[in-house]
Structures are given as structure tokens and as C-alpha cells.
Amino acid sequence: MEQKRNQIFIPTVAEFAGDIQTSLDIQKPLFDAGFKPGLMVVVRKGIFGVTNPDVVKKQYDNLSKIANQYGDSDVVVMLANLPLKDIDTLHNSGLAFDHIKAGIDFARALPIGNKRTLTFHLNSLVSESEFKSKTRTQWYEEFDKTIVPVLDRVSKAAGGVEVLIETVPTPEFGDDAKDNKETYNGTQRRELRNPFYVFGNNLIGSRIKQAGLGICTDLCHNRTIYRQALSGNKQGVLFPEDAEHIKIINNVGDRLVIDVLSSQLVHLNDGRGDYNHEGEHFEEGVALGQGDIPNLKQINAIIASTKKPFVFEINETDFANRPNTKASIDYVLKN
């Protein structure tokens, strides 16, 4: 069937040949409906996943087996977010650049795919006290000083690979339960703050684009930004100026539409719950229609009408059968 609709991407861990085939097989209803199928190769183990010769070869070998089946579809690579130190553009910019550059090279040499896209998080995480110790203006000056040079180097190294910065939730690990004691730079992970969150066409997003890179909007991530702002920013995870600006359009769904239209790729998912200091946390990657994002049908319609490429980034507990991803596929096909 001739492809008349968006390209979609299903995540896969290419170290496992069976996982690749599962990610292709569940796309049949989408293909039959006119969507162009695709894979998002999820890299594990930090920089090791794109530099270790044995790990890289295993991924390439497994992907080579489906090259004829894959055809001329584009492909996305998502760099590992963990361990955080491997891609910390604020505190460890040298290693972060090496990691991103290795990811670009990994994507460029994939044995499948036409256009190649790479996505990653900035991982510019600080403690709550450090976040509050500077104004938004001061943090943006730090962004220009420390992170923009990394982005400029990445842009020059891209060489035909589209490179996108993924939007992040606030706080970035606000989905951790309070009893999760994992830390980074001496701070419990759920309490870390990112002063360089992206929404709509804010200044950080604009500077990323000025560097020649693009934005990957994750719906459930940006949802957390807007819910914090519209609840009065009581947890202090946003700059006050941003919280006030967001209130001008005081509907989460309407704001997400702006994000979708201003990005190059969308992680399509739902979300529910909220972070607070008392121990509550939000859920990411919820199956479509099973969370609390309003206007989801409208967002889906806009993605369809603009033929915006998107990823079903949905959390699973059963990776062999992918029930949550299948439910999300059904949601898109019915709406």
C-alpha cells in the first residue's frame, strides 16, 4: 500500500534480534492504514553503547537482517540518558560531546534507513538550591557560555544526521518514587532540577535551533511543565517568569499543540499524576487515552494533518507483547 500518512517509529533495542522483529510486527495495522513504518533504535549503557566495537557490531548485525524488509524508511536513534555523567552537557561537556559525536557516527553508519535522526537529553541537572541560586537571566548566560559551544560543535559534526534535543519533564526525575535513593552529584535524583527546559518557542529552544539543531517534543514531559505552572509553581521547579507566561494560555492541551507545531519530531504518549515534595510522583509514557492529557484527540489530528513524524514512546512491563504500545496504536487508528 502506498504510504499516504506520517512516518511512525517504534522503539527497539537492537542488541536483541527478537525485539527488532517484534517492533516491526506490531506496526502492521499502521502500515495497512497508510502509515510509513519505522524504528527508533534505543541505545543502552551510555557512551559504551555507541563506542564498544562488540556492542555496536551486534546492533548493526541484527539490523542488517531486516534491511530489505525496512526499505527506504527513515530511522531514529535515541542516545542513552543513563548514566547521567556520560552526557552531562553542563558539568562534563567534553565527555558529553564525545558521546553525542559517537552517537552521530553510530547513526550515520546504520545498515538501515534513509534519513537518520539522533535525539538526546542535555542532562544539565543541578540541585534545587543551585537552581534557585541564579535568576533565569543568569542561567541563560550560563547556557550561552557552557552549552551553546557544545551544540555548535555537534552541529558541525552532524554531517547529514538530523540532531534533536528532547524536551524534559520538571523535575526531570519527578517520576522517581521518594524511596528511590539514587543520586547524582550528591543530590537525590528526584530532586534534581534542569534550568534549561524547553517549551513552545522559549529562548532555550530558540537557541538550540540557532545552533542548527532541532527539538523533539515529548508530550508527557512538557505536560509536567504546564501542570506545575498552572498549579501555581508551588514546588518551585520553574522560573517564575515562565510560570507566569504559561498561564497566558492556561490549557495544557493547547500549549502542547504549540510544542508539536514547533518541533521536528514528537514522542506521542500520555501522562498522569504530579510531582511534589511530599513524595508524589508523575507517570511518563502512559498509553494514549489512559492518562490526563487533555485535547489528545486534537493533538493527534494536528500531528496527522501536518504529517509530523512521531514515536510511540510508551512504557511497558511486557516487552514481548507490548500491550500498552498496541493500545496506543489502536487509539491513533480510531481517532
Buried (B, 14 or more C-beta within 10 A) or exposed (E): EEEEBBBBBBBBBBBBBEBBBBBBEBBEEBBEEEBBBBBBBBBBBBBBBBBEEEBBEBBBEBBEBBEEEBEEBBBBBBBBBBBBBBBBBBBBBEBBBBBBBBBBBBBBEBBBBEBBBBBBBBBBBBBBEBBEEBEBEEBBEBBEEBBBBBBBBBBEBBEEBBBBBBBBBBBBBBBBEBEEEEEBEEBBBBBBBBBBBBBBBBEBBBBBBEBEBBBBBBBBBBBBBBBBBBEEBEBBBBBEEBBEBBEEBEEBBBBBBBBBBBBBBBBBBBBBBBBBEEEEBBBBBBBBBBBBBBBBBBBBEBBBEEEBBBBBBBBBEEBEEBEBBBBBBBBBEEB
